[in-house]
């Protein structure tokens, strides 16, 4: 898990990212991002109750996505906030597929070092 300073936690930050940020989509998730004027990037992973009722399944999906983020955190450009919204298809995706998809979407949006 990432340290707290590397996570988006404030409700106002979520609202700003959703309102002013850009986004991209993959089969398993949607990525919202916005510059943050910090010397590091921050991430958060979201699974809505509407996507999956079971808390166990939502939490498992978030753990897998967080591990994929942690593995490539040093490759991401500094100064951005990211929100990953997991779709229904992403709940059962394996770690390698998620890593590939995250890397692909970050490359498309020129967010890798």
C-alpha positions in Angstrom: 0.0 0.0 0.0 1.2 3.5 -0.7 1.9 5.9 2.1 -0.9 8.3 3.0 0.9 11.3 1.4 0.7 9.5 -2.0 -3.1 8.9 -1.8 -5.9 11.3 -2.7 -8.1 11.3 0.4 -9.9 14.7 0.6 -13.5 15.0 -0.8 -12.7 18.4 -2.3 -9.8 16.9 -4.2 -12.1 14.3 -5.6 -14.5 16.9 -6.7 -11.8 19.0 -8.4 -10.3 16.1 -10.2 -13.7 15.0 -11.5 -14.7 18.5 -12.5 -11.5 19.9 -14.0 -9.4 16.9 -14.8 -9.0 14.8 -17.9 -9.9 11.1 -18.2 -9.2 8.0 -20.2 -10.8 4.5 -20.3 -9.7 0.9 -20.6 -11.8 -2.2 -20.5 -11.4 -2.7 -16.8 -11.3 0.9 -15.4 -11.6 4.6 -16.0 -8.8 7.0 -15.0 -9.3 10.6 -14.0 -6.2 12.8 -13.6 -5.3 16.4 -12.9 -2.0 18.2 -12.2 -1.5 18.9 -8.5 1.5 21.3 -8.1 3.3 18.9 -5.8 6.6 17.2 -6.1 4.9 13.8 -6.2 1.9 12.1 -7.6 -1.1 10.8 -5.7 -3.5 7.9 -6.5 -6.7 6.5 -5.2 -8.8 3.5 -6.3 -12.6 3.5 -6.2 -15.2 0.8 -6.6 -18.8 1.9 -6.3 -21.5 -0.2 -4.5 -23.4 0.1 -7.7 -20.6 -1.9 -9.5 -20.4 -4.6 -6.9 -22.6 -5.1 -3.8 -20.2 -7.4 -2.0 -17.6 -5.5 0.1 -15.3 -8.5 0.0 -15.1 -8.4 -3.8 -14.8 -4.6 -3.9 -11.9 -4.7 -1.4 -10.1 -7.5 -3.3 -10.3 -5.5 -6.5 -8.9 -2.4 -4.8 -6.0 -4.4 -3.3 -5.1 -5.8 -6.7 -5.2 -2.3 -8.4 -3.2 -0.7 -5.6 -0.5 -3.4 -6.0 -0.3 -2.7 -9.7 0.0 1.0 -8.9 2.7 0.4 -6.3 4.7 -1.7 -8.7 4.9 1.1 -11.3 4.7 4.2 -9.0 8.3 5.3 -9.7 7.6 5.3 -13.4 4.8 7.8 -13.2 5.5 11.5 -13.7 5.4 13.7 -10.6 2.8 16.3 -10.0 -0.5 14.5 -10.8 -3.5 13.2 -8.9 -5.1 10.1 -10.2 -8.5 8.4 -9.5 -9.0 4.9 -10.8 -12.7 3.9 -11.0 -12.9 0.1 -11.4 -15.6 -1.2 -13.8 -17.5 -4.5 -13.4 -15.0 -6.2 -15.7 -12.1 -5.1 -13.6 -13.3 -6.9 -10.5 -12.1 -10.2 -11.8 -9.0 -9.1 -13.8 -5.6 -10.5 -12.9 -2.7 -8.4 -11.7 -0.7 -8.7 -15.0 -3.6 -7.5 -17.1 -4.2 -4.6 -14.8 -0.5 -3.6 -14.9 -0.5 -3.7 -18.7 -3.7 -1.7 -19.0 -2.5 1.0 -16.5 0.8 1.3 -18.3 -1.0 1.6 -21.6 -3.4 4.4 -20.5 -0.5 6.3 -18.8 1.5 6.1 -22.0 -1.5 7.3 -24.1 -1.8 10.4 -21.9 2.0 11.0 -21.7 2.1 10.4 -17.9 5.2 8.2 -17.7 8.7 9.4 -17.1 
